[in-house]
Protein backbone atom coordinates (compact mmCIF):
# COMPACT_ATOMS: atom_id res chain seq x y z
CA UNK A 1 0.00 0.00 0.00
CA UNK A 2 2.73 2.47 0.98
CA UNK A 3 6.32 2.15 -0.19
CA UNK A 4 9.07 4.66 0.51
CA UNK A 5 12.39 4.17 -1.28
CA UNK A 6 15.58 6.04 -0.42
CA UNK A 7 13.78 9.15 0.81
CA UNK A 8 15.87 12.28 1.33
CA UNK A 9 14.58 15.51 2.85
CA UNK A 10 15.59 18.38 5.10
CA UNK A 11 15.10 21.97 6.15
CA UNK A 12 17.15 24.75 4.58
CA UNK A 13 20.78 23.64 4.41
CA UNK A 14 20.19 20.83 6.89
CA UNK A 15 19.80 17.29 5.55
CA UNK A 16 17.57 15.40 8.01
CA UNK A 17 16.68 12.33 5.96
CA UNK A 18 19.40 10.69 3.91
CA UNK A 19 18.05 7.20 3.16
CA UNK A 20 14.61 6.30 4.53
CA UNK A 21 12.90 3.19 3.18
CA UNK A 22 9.74 1.59 4.54
CA UNK A 23 6.72 -0.37 3.37
CA UNK A 24 3.23 -1.18 4.64
CA UNK A 25 0.91 -3.76 3.15
CA UNK A 26 -2.88 -3.61 3.11
CA UNK A 27 -4.26 -4.36 6.57
CA UNK A 28 -0.84 -4.13 8.22
CA UNK A 29 0.20 -2.14 11.26
CA UNK A 30 3.79 -0.91 10.89
CA UNK A 31 5.98 1.18 13.16
CA UNK A 32 8.58 3.85 12.65
CA UNK A 33 10.90 3.66 15.65
CA UNK A 34 13.90 5.68 16.78
CA UNK A 35 15.19 8.13 19.35
CA UNK A 36 14.10 11.76 19.32
CA UNK A 37 15.59 13.78 16.49
CA UNK A 38 16.25 10.80 14.20
CA UNK A 39 13.83 11.94 11.48
CA UNK A 40 10.55 10.16 12.21
CA UNK A 41 8.26 13.20 12.07
CA UNK A 42 10.22 14.58 9.10
CA UNK A 43 9.51 11.29 7.31
CA UNK A 44 5.79 11.70 7.99
CA UNK A 45 5.87 15.30 6.78
CA UNK A 46 7.57 14.21 3.54
CA UNK A 47 5.07 11.39 2.98
CA UNK A 48 2.18 13.81 3.47
CA UNK A 49 3.61 16.44 1.13
CA UNK A 50 4.19 19.00 3.87
CA UNK A 51 7.92 18.88 3.13
CA UNK A 52 9.29 18.51 -0.39
CA UNK A 53 11.54 15.43 -0.75
CA UNK A 54 15.03 16.03 -2.09
CA UNK A 55 15.38 12.52 -3.41
CA UNK A 56 13.89 9.06 -3.38
CA UNK A 57 10.42 7.87 -4.26
CA UNK A 58 7.10 7.47 -2.44
CA UNK A 59 4.37 5.19 -3.79
CA UNK A 60 0.84 4.79 -2.48
CA UNK A 61 -1.52 2.17 -3.89
CA UNK A 62 0.89 1.70 -6.79
CA UNK A 63 1.04 5.38 -7.77
CA UNK A 64 3.89 7.77 -7.14
CA UNK A 65 2.88 10.59 -4.78
CA UNK A 66 6.10 12.44 -3.95
CA UNK A 67 5.77 15.91 -5.40
CA UNK A 68 2.00 16.06 -4.89
CA UNK A 69 0.43 18.64 -2.60
CA UNK A 70 -0.77 17.69 0.89
CA UNK A 71 -4.43 17.93 -0.02
CA UNK A 72 -3.94 15.76 -3.10
CA UNK A 73 -2.18 13.11 -0.99
CA UNK A 74 -4.92 13.19 1.63
CA UNK A 75 -7.58 12.79 -1.08
CA UNK A 76 -5.84 9.65 -2.28
CA UNK A 77 -6.58 8.03 1.06
CA UNK A 78 -3.96 8.87 3.70
CA UNK A 79 -5.21 10.23 7.01
CA UNK A 80 -2.81 11.87 9.47
CA UNK A 81 -3.02 12.26 13.23
CA UNK A 82 -0.17 14.76 13.65
CA UNK A 83 2.21 15.14 16.54
CA UNK A 84 0.61 17.61 18.94
CA UNK A 85 -2.89 16.68 17.67
CA UNK A 86 -3.61 20.12 16.09
CA UNK A 87 -7.37 19.94 16.50
CA UNK A 88 -9.39 23.10 15.84
CA UNK A 89 -9.61 24.61 19.36
CA UNK A 90 -12.54 26.98 18.72
CA UNK A 91 -14.73 24.38 16.99
CA UNK A 92 -16.88 21.93 18.91
CA UNK A 93 -16.09 18.23 18.96
CA UNK A 94 -18.83 17.61 16.41
CA UNK A 95 -17.62 20.44 14.17
CA UNK A 96 -14.05 19.11 14.31
CA UNK A 97 -15.27 15.70 13.19
CA UNK A 98 -17.39 16.88 10.27
CA UNK A 99 -15.07 19.66 9.08
CA UNK A 100 -13.07 17.40 6.75
CA UNK A 101 -15.41 14.38 6.59
CA UNK A 102 -15.53 12.63 3.22
CA UNK A 103 -15.88 9.21 1.61
CA UNK A 104 -14.04 9.89 -1.64
CA UNK A 105 -12.95 6.28 -2.14
CA UNK A 106 -16.42 4.85 -1.55
CA UNK A 107 -15.88 2.82 1.62
CA UNK A 108 -18.68 0.26 1.94
CA UNK A 109 -19.02 0.95 5.68
CA UNK A 110 -17.81 4.54 6.01
CA UNK A 111 -16.87 6.28 9.21
CA UNK A 112 -19.74 8.43 10.45
CA UNK A 113 -20.42 10.41 13.61
CA UNK A 114 -22.25 7.47 15.26
CA UNK A 115 -19.33 5.13 14.48
CA UNK A 116 -16.80 7.59 15.91
CA UNK A 117 -18.93 8.08 19.02
CA UNK A 118 -19.14 4.31 19.37
CA UNK A 119 -15.34 4.07 19.18
CA UNK A 120 -14.86 6.97 21.61
CA UNK A 121 -17.93 7.41 23.86
CA UNK A 122 -16.21 10.37 25.58
CA UNK A 123 -16.52 12.34 22.35
CA UNK A 124 -20.25 11.73 22.26
CA UNK A 125 -20.51 13.11 25.79
CA UNK A 126 -18.59 16.23 24.74
CA UNK A 127 -20.04 16.71 21.25
CA UNK A 128 -20.96 20.35 21.90
CA UNK A 129 -17.77 21.23 23.79
CA UNK A 130 -15.02 23.27 22.16
CA UNK A 131 -11.93 21.28 21.20
CA UNK A 132 -9.56 23.55 23.09
CA UNK A 133 -11.26 22.75 26.40
CA UNK A 134 -10.73 18.98 26.14
CA UNK A 135 -8.03 17.09 28.03
CA UNK A 136 -4.95 15.93 26.13
CA UNK A 137 -6.29 12.40 25.87
CA UNK A 138 -9.67 13.57 24.65
CA UNK A 139 -7.98 15.79 22.06
CA UNK A 140 -6.04 12.76 20.83
CA UNK A 141 -9.28 10.81 20.51
CA UNK A 142 -10.71 13.74 18.57
CA UNK A 143 -7.67 13.90 16.28
CA UNK A 144 -7.99 10.18 15.53
CA UNK A 145 -11.71 10.52 14.96
CA UNK A 146 -11.19 13.48 12.64
CA UNK A 147 -8.68 11.49 10.56
CA UNK A 148 -10.99 8.46 10.41
CA UNK A 149 -13.85 10.64 9.18
CA UNK A 150 -11.89 11.09 5.95
CA UNK A 151 -12.21 7.29 5.52
CA UNK A 152 -8.50 6.76 4.85
CA UNK A 153 -6.97 3.61 3.40
CA UNK A 154 -3.88 4.35 5.49
CA UNK A 155 -3.88 6.03 8.90
CA UNK A 156 -0.67 7.63 10.18
CA UNK A 157 -0.34 8.23 13.92
CA UNK A 158 2.60 10.45 14.88
CA UNK A 159 3.40 10.11 18.62
CA UNK A 160 0.15 8.31 19.33
CA UNK A 161 0.25 8.47 23.14
CA UNK A 162 2.89 11.10 23.92
CA UNK A 163 2.16 13.01 27.12
CA UNK A 164 -1.05 11.14 27.92
CA UNK A 165 -2.10 9.78 31.30
CA UNK A 166 -1.90 5.96 31.66
CA UNK A 167 -5.67 5.44 31.39
CA UNK A 168 -5.82 7.55 28.26
CA UNK A 169 -2.87 5.68 26.76
CA UNK A 170 -4.70 2.41 27.35
CA UNK A 171 -7.77 3.82 25.62
CA UNK A 172 -5.74 4.83 22.56
CA UNK A 173 -4.10 1.40 22.35
CA UNK A 174 -7.53 -0.23 22.63
CA UNK A 175 -8.68 1.92 19.72
CA UNK A 176 -5.65 1.03 17.57
CA UNK A 177 -6.13 -2.68 18.29
CA UNK A 178 -9.77 -2.39 17.25
CA UNK A 179 -8.84 -0.60 14.02
CA UNK A 180 -6.28 -3.29 13.23
CA UNK A 181 -8.86 -6.02 13.82
CA UNK A 182 -11.13 -4.22 11.34
CA UNK A 183 -8.38 -4.30 8.68
CA UNK A 184 -7.21 -0.67 8.86
CA UNK A 185 -3.68 -0.11 7.59
CA UNK A 186 -1.71 1.96 10.10
CA UNK A 187 1.74 3.53 10.34
CA UNK A 188 2.43 4.42 13.95
CA UNK A 189 5.15 6.34 15.77
CA UNK A 190 5.36 5.97 19.53
CA UNK A 191 7.87 5.29 22.29
CA UNK A 192 5.86 2.52 23.98
CA UNK A 193 7.73 -0.46 22.54
CA UNK A 194 5.86 -2.95 24.74
CA UNK A 195 2.50 -1.91 23.30
CA UNK A 196 3.84 -1.69 19.76
CA UNK A 197 5.31 -5.20 19.91
CA UNK A 198 1.83 -6.57 20.59
CA UNK A 199 0.15 -4.61 17.80
CA UNK A 200 2.53 -4.19 14.89
CA UNK A 201 3.27 -6.63 12.09
CA UNK A 202 6.35 -4.82 10.79
CA UNK A 203 8.91 -2.56 12.42
CA UNK A 204 11.28 0.04 10.94
CA UNK A 205 14.10 1.53 13.01
CA UNK A 206 15.61 4.85 11.92
CA UNK A 207 18.88 6.35 13.05
CA UNK A 208 20.24 9.73 11.94
CA UNK A 209 17.86 9.94 9.00
CA UNK A 210 18.43 6.40 7.73
CA UNK A 211 16.46 3.18 7.98
CA UNK A 212 18.89 0.87 9.74
CA UNK A 213 16.69 -2.15 10.46
CA UNK A 214 13.42 -3.68 9.23
CA UNK A 215 11.77 -6.80 10.59
CA UNK A 216 8.67 -8.46 11.95
CA UNK A 217 7.55 -8.94 15.55
CA UNK A 218 9.57 -12.10 16.16
CA UNK A 219 12.70 -10.63 14.58
CA UNK A 220 12.45 -7.53 16.78
CA UNK A 221 12.51 -9.73 19.87
CA UNK A 222 15.90 -11.15 18.85
CA UNK A 223 17.42 -7.92 17.49
CA UNK A 224 18.99 -7.01 20.82
CA UNK A 225 22.00 -4.95 19.70
CA UNK A 226 20.21 -2.71 17.22
CA UNK A 227 17.28 -2.18 19.59
CA UNK A 228 19.56 -1.17 22.45
CA UNK A 229 21.65 1.14 20.28
CA UNK A 230 18.84 2.79 18.36
CA UNK A 231 16.04 2.81 20.92
CA UNK A 232 17.93 2.89 24.19
CA UNK A 233 16.28 -0.29 25.52
LINURWO-V528514 format. One record per pair of residues at least 24 apart in sequence whose C-alpha atoms are under 10 Angstrom apart, sorted by the first residue. I is the first residue (numbers start at 1). J is the second residue. D is the distance in Angstrom with one decimal. If there is no record, write none. Layout:
((I;J;D) (I;J;D))
This chain:
((1;25;5.0) (1;26;5.6) (1;27;9.0) (1;28;9.2) (1;59;7.8) (1;60;5.5) (1;61;4.7) (1;62;7.1) (1;63;9.5) (1;153;8.6) (1;154;8.0) (1;185;8.4) (2;26;8.5) (2;47;9.4) (2;58;7.5) (2;59;5.7) (2;60;4.6) (2;61;6.5) (2;62;8.0) (2;63;9.4) (2;64;9.8) (2;65;10.0) (2;78;9.7) (2;154;8.2) (2;185;9.6) (2;187;9.5) (3;47;9.8) (3;57;8.1) (3;58;5.8) (3;59;5.1) (3;60;6.5) (3;61;8.7) (3;62;8.6) (3;63;9.8) (3;64;9.3) (4;43;9.5) (4;47;8.2) (4;56;7.6) (4;57;5.9) (4;58;4.5) (4;59;6.4) (4;60;8.8) (4;64;9.7) (4;66;9.4) (5;55;9.1) (5;56;5.5) (5;57;5.1) (5;58;6.3) (5;59;8.5) (6;55;7.1) (6;56;4.6) (6;57;6.7) (6;58;8.8) (6;210;8.6) (6;211;8.9) (7;43;8.1) (7;46;8.5) (7;47;9.2) (7;53;6.9) (7;54;7.6) (7;55;5.6) (7;56;4.2) (7;57;6.2) (7;58;7.6) (7;66;9.6) (7;209;9.2) (7;210;8.8) (7;211;9.7) (8;42;9.9) (8;43;8.8) (8;46;8.8) (8;52;9.2) (8;53;5.7) (8;54;5.1) (8;55;4.8) (8;56;6.0) (8;57;9.0) (8;209;8.3) (8;210;9.1) (9;39;9.4) (9;42;7.7) (9;43;8.0) (9;45;9.5) (9;46;7.2) (9;51;7.5) (9;52;6.9) (9;53;4.7) (9;54;5.0) (9;55;7.0) (9;56;9.0) (9;209;8.9) (10;39;9.2) (10;42;7.7) (10;43;9.6) (10;46;9.2) (10;51;7.9) (10;52;8.4) (10;53;7.7) (10;54;7.6) (10;209;9.6) (11;42;9.3) (11;51;8.4) (11;52;9.4) (15;39;10.0) (15;54;9.1) (15;208;9.9) (15;209;8.3) (16;40;9.7) (16;42;7.5) (16;43;9.1) (16;208;7.4) (16;209;5.6) (16;210;9.0) (17;42;7.5) (17;43;7.4) (17;46;9.6) (17;53;9.0) (17;54;9.0) (17;55;9.5) (17;206;9.6) (17;207;9.5) (17;208;7.4) (17;209;4.0) (17;210;6.4) (17;211;9.4) (18;54;9.1) (18;55;8.5) (18;56;9.3) (18;208;8.1) (18;209;5.4) (18;210;5.8) (18;211;9.0) (19;55;8.9) (19;56;8.0) (19;206;9.4) (19;207;10.0) (19;208;9.4) (19;209;6.5) (19;210;4.6) (19;211;6.5) (19;212;9.2) (20;56;8.4) (20;57;9.9) (20;204;9.6) (20;205;9.7) (20;206;7.6) (20;207;9.5) (20;208;9.9) (20;209;6.6) (20;210;5.0) (20;211;5.0) (20;212;8.7) (21;56;8.9) (21;57;9.1) (21;58;9.1) (21;204;8.5) (21;206;9.3) (21;210;7.9) (21;211;6.0) (21;212;9.2) (21;213;9.8) (21;214;9.2) (22;58;9.5) (22;202;9.6) (22;203;8.9) (22;204;6.8) (22;205;9.5) (22;206;10.0) (22;211;7.7) (22;213;9.9) (22;214;7.9) (23;58;9.8) (23;59;9.4) (23;60;9.8) (23;187;9.4) (23;202;8.7) (23;203;9.6) (23;204;8.8) (23;214;9.5) (24;60;9.6) (24;154;9.0) (24;185;7.6) (24;186;8.0) (24;187;7.5) (24;201;9.2) (24;202;7.8) (24;203;9.7) (25;61;9.5) (25;154;9.7) (25;185;7.4) (25;186;9.4) (25;201;9.7) (25;202;9.4) (26;61;9.2) (26;153;8.3) (26;154;8.4) (26;183;7.9) (26;184;7.8) (26;185;5.7) (26;186;9.0) (27;153;9.0) (27;154;8.8) (27;179;9.5) (27;180;7.0) (27;181;8.7) (27;182;8.4) (27;183;4.6) (27;184;5.2) (27;185;4.4) (27;186;7.7) (27;201;9.6) (28;154;9.4) (28;180;7.4) (28;181;10.0) (28;183;7.6) (28;184;7.3) (28;185;5.0) (28;186;6.4) (28;187;8.4) (28;199;9.6) (28;200;7.5) (28;201;6.2) (28;202;7.7) (29;154;9.6) (29;155;9.4) (29;156;9.9) (29;176;9.2) (29;177;9.5) (29;179;9.6) (29;180;6.9) (29;183;9.2) (29;184;7.9) (29;185;5.7) (29;186;4.7) (29;187;5.9) (29;188;7.4) (29;196;9.3) (29;199;7.0) (29;200;4.8) (29;201;5.5) (29;202;6.7) (29;203;8.8) (30;156;9.7) (30;185;8.2) (30;186;6.3) (30;187;4.9) (30;188;6.3) (30;189;8.8) (30;196;8.9) (30;199;8.6) (30;200;5.3) (30;201;5.9) (30;202;4.7) (30;203;5.6) (30;204;7.6) (30;215;9.9) (30;216;9.1) (31;156;9.7) (31;157;9.5) (31;186;8.3) (31;187;5.6) (31;188;4.9) (31;189;5.8) (31;190;8.0) (31;193;9.7) (31;196;7.5) (31;197;9.3) (31;199;9.4) (31;200;6.6) (31;201;8.3) (31;202;6.5) (31;203;4.8) (31;204;5.9) (31;205;8.1) (31;214;9.7) (32;158;9.2) (32;187;7.2) (32;188;6.3) (32;189;5.3) (32;190;7.9) (32;191;9.8) (32;202;9.1) (32;203;6.4) (32;204;5.0) (32;205;6.0) (32;206;7.1) (32;211;9.2) (32;214;9.6) (33;188;8.7) (33;189;6.4) (33;190;7.2) (33;191;7.5) (33;192;9.8) (33;193;8.6) (33;196;9.8) (33;203;7.3) (33;204;5.9) (33;205;4.7) (33;206;6.1) (33;207;8.8) (33;211;9.5) (33;213;9.7) (33;227;9.5) (33;230;8.4) (33;231;7.4) (34;189;8.8) (34;190;9.0) (34;191;8.2) (34;204;8.5) (34;205;5.6) (34;206;5.2) (34;207;6.3) (34;208;9.0) (34;209;9.7) (34;211;9.5) (34;212;9.9) (34;227;9.0) (34;229;9.6) (34;230;5.9) (34;231;5.5) (34;232;8.9) (35;191;8.4) (35;205;9.2) (35;206;8.1) (35;207;7.5) (35;208;9.1) (35;229;9.6) (35;230;6.5) (35;231;5.6) (35;232;7.6) (36;191;9.5) (36;207;9.6) (36;208;9.8) (36;231;9.3) (37;207;8.8) (37;208;7.7) (37;209;8.7) (38;205;9.6) (38;206;6.4) (38;207;5.3) (38;208;4.7) (38;209;5.5) (38;210;8.1) (38;211;9.8) (38;230;9.4) (39;206;7.3) (39;207;7.7) (39;208;6.8) (39;209;5.1) (39;210;8.1) (39;211;9.8) (40;158;8.4) (40;159;9.6) (40;189;7.5) (40;190;9.9) (40;205;9.4) (40;206;7.3) (40;207;9.2) (40;208;9.7) (40;209;8.0) (40;210;9.8) (41;82;8.7) (41;83;7.8) (41;158;6.9) (41;159;8.7) (41;189;8.4) (42;209;8.9) (43;206;10.0) (43;209;8.6) (44;80;8.7) (44;82;8.8) (44;83;9.9) (44;156;7.9) (44;157;9.2) (44;158;7.7) (44;187;9.4) (44;188;10.0) (44;189;9.5) (45;70;9.2) (45;80;9.7) (45;82;9.2) (45;158;10.0) (46;70;9.4) (47;73;8.4) (47;78;9.4) (47;156;9.9) (48;72;9.2) (48;73;6.3) (48;74;7.4) (48;78;7.9) (48;79;8.9) (48;80;8.0) (48;156;9.6) (49;73;7.0) (49;74;9.1) (60;153;9.8) (60;154;9.3) (61;153;9.2) (61;154;9.9) (74;147;9.8) (74;150;8.5) (74;152;8.0) (74;153;10.0) (74;154;9.7) (75;102;9.0) (75;103;9.4) (75;104;7.1) (75;105;8.5) (75;150;8.4) (75;151;9.8) (75;152;8.5) (76;104;8.2) (76;105;7.9) (76;152;8.1) (76;153;8.4) (76;154;9.6) (77;103;9.4) (77;104;8.1) (77;105;7.3) (77;150;7.8) (77;151;7.2) (77;152;4.4) (77;153;5.0) (77;154;6.4) (77;155;8.5) (78;147;8.7) (78;148;9.7) (78;150;8.5) (78;151;8.6) (78;152;5.1) (78;153;6.1) (78;154;4.9) (78;155;5.9) (78;156;7.4) (78;185;9.8) (78;186;9.7) (79;144;9.0) (79;146;8.8) (79;147;5.1) (79;148;6.9) (79;149;8.9) (79;150;6.8) (79;151;7.7) (79;152;5.2) (79;153;7.7) (79;154;6.2) (79;155;4.8) (79;156;6.1) (79;157;8.7) (79;186;9.5) (80;143;8.6) (80;144;8.2) (80;146;9.1) (80;147;6.0) (80;148;8.9) (80;150;9.8) (80;152;8.9) (80;154;8.6) (80;155;6.0) (80;156;4.8) (80;157;6.3) (80;158;7.8) (80;186;10.0) (80;187;9.5) (81;140;8.2) (81;141;9.7) (81;142;9.5) (81;143;5.8) (81;144;5.9) (81;145;9.0) (81;146;8.3) (81;147;6.3) (81;148;9.3) (81;155;7.6) (81;156;6.0) (81;157;4.9) (81;158;6.1) (81;159;8.7) (81;160;7.9) (81;188;9.6) (82;140;9.5) (82;143;8.0) (82;144;9.3) (82;147;9.6) (82;156;7.9) (82;157;6.5) (82;158;5.3) (82;159;7.7) (82;160;8.6) (83;140;9.6) (83;143;10.0) (83;157;7.8) (83;158;5.0) (83;159;5.6) (83;160;7.7) (83;161;9.6) (83;162;8.4) (83;189;9.3) (84;136;9.2) (84;139;9.3) (84;140;8.4) (84;143;9.5) (84;158;8.5) (84;159;8.0) (84;160;9.3) (84;162;8.5) (84;163;9.5) (85;136;8.7) (85;137;9.9) (85;139;6.8) (85;140;5.9) (85;141;9.1) (85;142;8.4) (85;143;5.7) (85;144;8.5) (85;157;9.6) (85;158;8.8) (85;159;9.1) (85;160;9.1) (86;131;9.8) (86;132;9.8) (86;139;8.6) (86;140;9.1) (86;142;9.9) (86;143;7.4) (87;131;6.7) (87;132;7.8) (87;139;7.0) (87;140;8.5) (87;142;7.3) (87;143;6.1) (87;144;9.8) (87;146;8.4) (88;130;8.5) (88;131;6.2) (88;132;7.3) (88;139;9.7) (88;142;9.8) (88;143;9.4) (89;129;9.9) (89;130;6.2) (89;131;4.5) (89;132;3.9) (89;133;7.5) (89;134;8.9) (89;139;9.4) (90;129;9.3) (90;130;5.6) (90;131;6.2) (90;132;6.3) (90;133;8.9) (91;128;8.9) (91;129;8.1) (91;130;5.3) (91;131;5.9) (91;132;8.0) (92;126;8.3) (92;127;6.5) (92;128;5.3) (92;129;5.0) (92;130;4.0) (92;131;5.5) (92;132;8.6) (92;133;9.4) (92;134;9.9) (93;123;6.8) (93;124;8.4) (93;125;9.6) (93;126;6.6) (93;127;4.8) (93;128;6.1) (93;129;5.9) (93;130;6.1) (93;131;5.6) (93;132;9.4) (93;133;10.0) (93;134;9.0) (93;138;9.8) (93;139;9.0) (93;142;7.0) (93;143;9.8) (93;145;9.7) (93;146;9.3) (94;123;8.3) (94;124;8.4) (94;126;8.4) (94;127;5.1) (94;128;6.5) (94;129;8.3) (94;130;8.9) (94;131;9.2) (94;142;9.3) (94;146;9.5) (95;127;8.4) (95;128;8.4) (95;129;9.7) (95;130;8.9) (95;131;9.1) (95;146;9.6) (96;127;9.5) (96;130;8.9) (96;131;7.5) (96;142;7.6) (96;143;8.5) (96;145;8.9) (96;146;6.5) (96;149;9.9) (97;123;9.8) (97;127;9.4) (97;142;7.3) (97;143;8.4) (97;144;9.4) (97;145;6.5) (97;146;4.7) (97;147;8.3) (97;148;8.9) (97;149;6.6) (97;150;9.2) (98;145;9.7) (98;146;7.5) (98;149;7.3) (98;150;9.1) (99;146;8.1) (99;149;9.1) (99;150;9.7) (100;146;7.3) (100;147;8.3) (100;148;9.9) (100;149;7.2) (100;150;6.5) (101;145;9.9) (101;146;7.4) (101;147;8.3) (101;148;8.3) (101;149;4.8) (101;150;4.9) (101;151;7.9) (102;148;9.5) (102;149;6.5) (102;150;4.8) (102;151;6.7) (102;152;9.3) (103;149;8.0) (103;150;6.2) (103;151;5.7) (103;152;8.4) (104;150;8.0) (104;151;7.8) (104;152;9.1) (105;150;9.5) (105;151;7.8) (105;152;8.3) (105;153;8.6) (106;151;8.6) (107;151;7.0) (107;152;9.0) (107;153;9.1) (109;151;9.3) (110;148;9.0) (110;149;7.9) (110;150;8.8) (110;151;6.3) (110;152;9.6) (111;145;8.8) (111;146;9.8) (111;147;9.8) (111;148;6.4) (111;149;5.3) (111;150;7.7) (111;151;6.0) (111;152;9.5) (112;145;9.4) (112;148;8.7) (112;149;6.4) (112;150;9.4) (112;151;9.1) (113;145;8.8) (113;146;9.8) (113;149;7.9) (115;145;9.3) (115;148;9.9) (115;149;9.4) (116;141;9.4) (116;142;9.1) (116;144;9.2) (116;145;5.9) (116;146;8.8) (116;148;8.1) (116;149;8.0) (117;142;10.0) (117;145;8.6) (119;145;8.5) (119;171;9.9) (119;174;9.6) (119;175;7.0) (119;178;8.7) (119;179;9.5) (120;144;9.7) (120;145;8.2) (120;171;8.7) (120;172;9.4) (120;175;8.2) (135;164;9.2) (135;165;10.0) (135;168;9.8) (136;161;9.6) (136;162;9.5) (136;163;7.8) (136;164;6.4) (136;165;8.5) (136;168;8.7) (137;161;8.1) (137;162;9.5) (137;163;8.6) (137;164;5.8) (137;165;7.3) (137;166;9.7) (137;167;8.9) (137;168;5.4) (137;169;7.6) (137;171;8.7) (137;172;8.3) (138;164;9.5) (138;168;8.0) (138;171;10.0) (138;172;9.8) (140;164;8.8) (140;168;9.1) (140;169;9.8) (140;172;8.1) (141;168;9.1) (141;171;8.8) (141;172;7.2) (141;175;8.9) (144;172;9.1) (144;175;9.3) (144;176;9.7) (148;179;10.0) (151;184;10.0) (152;184;8.5) (152;185;8.8) (152;186;9.8) (153;183;9.6) (153;184;6.9) (153;185;6.5) (153;186;8.7) (154;184;6.9) (154;185;4.9) (154;186;5.6) (154;187;7.5) (155;179;9.7) (155;184;7.5) (155;185;6.3) (155;186;4.8) (155;187;6.3) (155;188;8.2) (156;185;8.7) (156;186;5.8) (156;187;4.8) (156;188;5.8) (156;189;8.2) (157;186;7.5) (157;187;6.3) (157;188;4.7) (157;189;6.1) (157;190;8.3) (158;187;8.3) (158;188;6.1) (158;189;4.9) (158;190;7.0) (159;188;7.4) (159;189;5.0) (159;190;4.7) (159;191;7.5) (159;192;9.6) (160;188;7.0) (160;189;6.4) (160;190;5.7) (160;191;8.8) (160;192;9.4) (161;189;9.1) (161;190;6.7) (161;191;8.3) (161;192;8.2) (162;189;9.7) (162;190;7.2) (162;191;7.8) (162;192;9.1) (169;195;9.9) (170;195;9.3) (173;199;8.7) (191;231;8.6) (193;231;9.1) (193;233;9.1) (197;221;8.5) (205;230;7.3) (205;231;8.2) (206;230;7.5) (206;231;9.2) (207;231;9.1))
